[in-house]
Amino acid sequence: EGEPVMTEHRKQKPKIGIVGAWGKTRLPWIEIPTVCVHRSYVEAIERNGGIPIILSPTENEDVLTAQCQMCDGFLFPGGEDVDPIIYGQEPDPLLGSVNLKLDRFWAEVFAFASSRSLPILGICRGMQLINALSGGTLCQDISRLPGSHLLHAQKQERDYLMHQVDLTEGSLLREILGEAELRTNTMHHQCVDVAGTDLHVSARSKDRIVEGLENREKGILLVQWHPEELLDSEPRMNRLFQYLIETAEKGLQ
């Protein structure tokens, strides 16, 4: 008789949907429309134990739902400005490029995740859009706020630690990162003005700009900086992705 076939039990890794955007790839002779996410988001999910799935923007509800149903958690990344129509304002002259169709796609993904209590990590644009979708507002350019402000659109490399962020006592963010304060990169010209319903401020810069929002009960963790670029220069940022992946993993059990 032959030896019994041994099958290795492989622990299922959680699948994290990274919400995609439209882009363009320039070749010497042509410009090709693409669906894209920054590679650093994909690497951040892979390095911290998850399986990244890029969600392609679509207006087809069936396709959107099918994509989302594959995911155990969601990452809403950075990108272009949020169309101010989302939070009931007219465009400021300092507003950057916007795309309402893309905003609506991201909004549908957020609605899917929220309705199923799936964990969410939002970064930069991701935080701002989720705040707007939650009934909050944005300042369309930090220069419009009264008083003087720090540099929030750094000119250094993306992994450079630019300014300090103070983490709110008792917040999930402070619990995850294990610090009352730390330094982050910063790459934004807009910011949260009024926080959305049930979103709590978890971090601020020294000039009082909101740098973090969260809802512990709903599994929503939002940051204004770009932790995906700091996995080596500030290794504690890996914990944000680990939290997302570990929380998603609990939903598989």
C-alpha positions in Angstrom: 0.0 0.0 0.0 1.2 3.5 -0.8 1.9 6.2 1.8 -1.1 8.4 2.7 -1.1 11.7 0.9 -0.4 14.5 3.3 -2.1 17.8 2.6 -0.7 21.0 4.2 -3.3 23.1 5.9 -2.7 26.7 4.6 -4.1 29.5 6.7 -6.3 31.7 4.5 -4.8 35.2 4.2 -7.3 38.1 4.2 -7.9 39.8 0.8 -7.7 43.6 1.0 -9.3 45.6 -1.7 -7.3 48.6 -2.7 -9.7 51.1 -4.4 -8.3 52.0 -7.8 -8.3 55.1 -9.9 -7.9 56.0 -13.6 -4.5 56.9 -14.9 -2.3 57.1 -18.0 0.9 55.4 -19.0 3.0 57.5 -21.4 5.1 55.6 -24.0 7.3 57.4 -26.5 4.6 57.1 -29.2 1.3 56.8 -27.4 -0.5 57.5 -24.1 -2.4 54.5 -22.8 -5.4 54.8 -20.3 -4.9 52.6 -17.3 -6.4 51.5 -14.0 -3.9 52.1 -11.3 -2.9 52.3 -7.6 0.5 53.3 -6.3 2.7 50.3 -6.0 3.6 51.2 -2.4 0.1 50.3 -1.3 0.3 46.9 -2.8 3.7 46.3 -1.2 2.4 47.4 2.2 -0.4 44.9 2.1 1.9 42.1 0.9 4.6 42.8 3.4 2.1 42.7 6.3 0.4 39.5 5.5 -2.5 40.3 3.2 -3.4 39.7 -0.4 -3.9 42.9 -2.3 -6.8 43.1 -4.8 -7.0 46.2 -7.0 -10.6 47.3 -7.5 -11.2 48.7 -10.9 -13.5 51.8 -11.2 -16.8 50.9 -12.8 -20.3 52.2 -13.1 -21.6 48.6 -13.5 -23.2 47.8 -10.2 -22.9 44.0 -10.7 -19.2 44.3 -11.4 -18.6 46.6 -8.5 -20.4 44.3 -6.1 -18.6 41.2 -7.4 -15.3 42.9 -6.9 -16.1 44.0 -3.4 -17.4 40.5 -2.4 -13.9 39.1 -2.9 -12.5 41.4 -0.2 -12.3 41.0 3.6 -11.1 44.6 4.2 -10.5 47.8 2.2 -7.8 50.3 1.7 -8.8 53.7 0.4 -5.5 55.3 -0.8 -4.4 58.8 -1.7 -5.0 60.6 -5.0 -6.6 63.7 -6.5 -8.9 66.1 -4.7 -12.5 65.3 -3.7 -15.2 67.1 -5.7 -16.6 69.6 -3.3 -20.1 68.8 -4.5 -19.8 65.7 -2.3 -19.8 68.0 0.8 -22.1 70.7 -0.5 -19.6 73.4 -1.5 -18.7 75.2 -4.7 -15.2 74.9 -6.1 -12.5 77.2 -4.6 -9.9 78.6 -7.1 -7.2 76.6 -5.3 -9.0 73.3 -5.8 -6.9 70.7 -7.7 -8.1 68.2 -10.3 -11.3 66.2 -9.3 -13.3 63.4 -10.8 -16.9 63.0 -9.6 -17.3 59.6 -11.3 -14.4 58.3 -9.4 -15.7 59.8 -6.2 -19.0 58.0 -6.7 -17.2 54.7 -7.3 -15.3 55.1 -4.1 -18.5 56.0 -2.3 -20.1 52.8 -3.5 -17.2 50.7 -2.2 -17.4 52.6 1.1 -21.1 51.9 1.3 -20.5 48.2 0.7 -17.8 47.9 3.4 -19.8 49.9 5.9 -23.0 47.9 5.4 -21.0 44.7 6.2 -18.9 46.2 9.0 -15.7 45.3 7.1 -12.5 47.1 8.2 -11.3 50.2 6.4 -8.0 52.0 6.3 -8.2 55.4 4.6 -5.1 57.4 3.6 -4.9 61.0 2.6 -7.6 61.3 -0.1 -9.2 58.2 1.4 -9.6 59.9 4.7 -10.9 63.1 3.2 -13.5 61.4 1.0 -14.7 59.1 3.8 -15.1 62.2 6.0 -17.1 63.9 3.3 -19.3 60.8 2.8 -19.9 60.7 6.6 -21.4 64.2 6.6 -18.2 66.1 7.3 -16.5 68.9 5.2 -13.1 69.7 3.9 -11.1 72.9 3.7 -10.3 73.1 -0.1 -6.9 74.6 0.6 -5.1 74.9 4.0 -4.2 78.5 3.2 -7.9 79.5 3.5 -7.8 78.7 7.3 -7.0 81.6 9.6 -3.6 81.9 11.2 -0.2 80.5 10.0 0.4 76.9 9.2 3.1 74.4 8.8 4.3 72.9 5.5 1.8 70.2 4.5 3.0 69.5 1.0 6.6 68.5 1.4 9.2 68.8 -1.3 11.4 66.0 0.0 11.2 62.3 -0.9 8.0 60.6 0.0 9.7 58.6 2.8 11.0 61.7 4.6 9.7 62.4 8.1 8.5 66.0 7.8 6.5 67.1 10.8 5.2 65.9 14.2 1.7 64.5 14.8 0.2 64.3 18.3 -2.1 61.3 18.8 -5.2 61.6 20.9 -5.2 59.9 24.3 -7.5 56.9 24.3 -7.7 56.7 20.5 -7.3 53.5 18.5 -4.6 55.1 16.5 -2.5 55.8 19.6 -3.1 52.3 20.8 -1.9 50.8 17.5 1.2 53.0 17.1 2.1 52.9 20.8 3.2 56.5 21.0 1.7 59.8 22.1 3.5 61.6 19.2 5.6 60.7 16.2 6.9 62.3 12.9 5.2 61.6 9.6 5.5 62.6 6.0 2.9 65.1 4.6 1.6 65.5 1.0 -1.7 67.3 1.0 -3.1 70.8 0.4 -6.6 70.1 1.6 -7.6 69.0 5.1 -10.6 68.0 7.2 -12.6 71.0 8.4 -15.7 69.5 10.2 -15.4 65.9 11.2 -18.1 63.6 9.9 -20.8 62.0 12.0 -19.4 59.3 14.4 -15.8 60.0 13.3 -13.5 61.0 16.1 -10.3 63.1 15.7 -7.4 60.8 16.6 -4.4 63.0 15.6 -3.5 66.6 14.9 -0.3 68.4 13.7 1.1 71.2 15.8 -0.9 73.7 13.8 -4.1 71.8 14.7 -4.7 70.4 11.3 -6.6 67.1 11.6 -4.3 64.2 10.9 -6.4 61.2 11.9 -10.0 60.2 12.2 -11.5 56.9 13.4 -14.5 55.0 14.5 -13.4 52.0 16.5 -16.8 50.3 16.6 -17.2 50.5 12.8 -13.6 49.4 12.1 -12.7 52.7 10.3 -9.1 54.0 10.7 -8.1 57.1 8.7 -4.8 59.0 8.5 -3.8 62.1 6.6 -0.2 61.1 6.0 1.2 58.3 3.8 2.2 55.4 6.0 2.8 53.2 2.9 5.9 55.2 2.1 7.3 54.9 5.7 7.5 51.2 6.2 11.3 51.4 6.4 11.9 55.0 7.6 9.3 54.7 10.4 8.7 50.9 10.8 5.9 51.5 13.3 3.7 52.5 10.3 3.6 48.8 9.4 1.2 48.4 12.4 -1.5 50.3 10.6 -1.6 47.8 7.8 -1.2 44.9 10.2 -4.2 46.1 12.1 -6.3 46.3 8.9 -5.2 42.8 7.9 -5.6 41.2 11.3 -9.0 42.8 11.8 -10.0 41.4 8.3 -8.6 38.0 9.3 -10.9 37.9 12.4 -13.8 38.1 10.0 -12.7 34.9 8.3 -12.8 32.9 11.6 
